[in-house]
Amino acid sequence: MKSRLFASLAVGAAVVLGTTGCNLVAPQATTIDYSASDGVNVPESGPLQVRNALIVADEEGTVGNFVAAIVNDTTKSQMLRLEVGEGSSAVRASVNVAAGRTLSLGDLANDVAPLQLDGIDAVPGSTIPIFFQSGDAEGALIQVPVLDGALEYLRPLAPTPTPTGLLAPVATPTPTPTPSS
């Protein structure tokens, strides 16, 4: 009788382990951090947190608008420094974020323009290395996606082409009074 009870328990334990054992060794997908949008989140670049970072570039990839949400949870104003690209051709920029605020670069509904970066080499569809640093932290080098304005919600964030040459204004003829006879 005891052997039947032990056998039933052993079979029950084998069934339970067999059907749920994968959870013991497989990582749970809900515990894996990932960027759930077009941009990327920047890990540990200092006291500022950079979320959903991306560049919306022109077709040639020489001008791009940096779009991101920058969160400052500290009690002091903080500066985020960016270095786009690598080597001597890197483009440097910085953004100041007030204490306890979130700055959403590219939030056109609230009149916050994206950060325009001129002279970059970032063709839409590729990624570009950007070094992010704030406070006294070492910073982080992240591959940031480069998109174009083909999608409707990115179209207003695309850089506008600057005219290469300006036309001289056309003079408007001034009517001359005719002598009355």
Secondary structure by P-SEA (a helix, b strand, c coil): caaaaaaaaaaaaaaaaaacccccccccccccccccccbbbbcccccccccbbbbbccccccbbbbbbbbbbcccbbbbbbbbcccccccccbbbbbccccccccccccccccccccccccccccbbbbbbbbcccccbbbbbbbbbcccccccccccccccccccccccccccccccccc
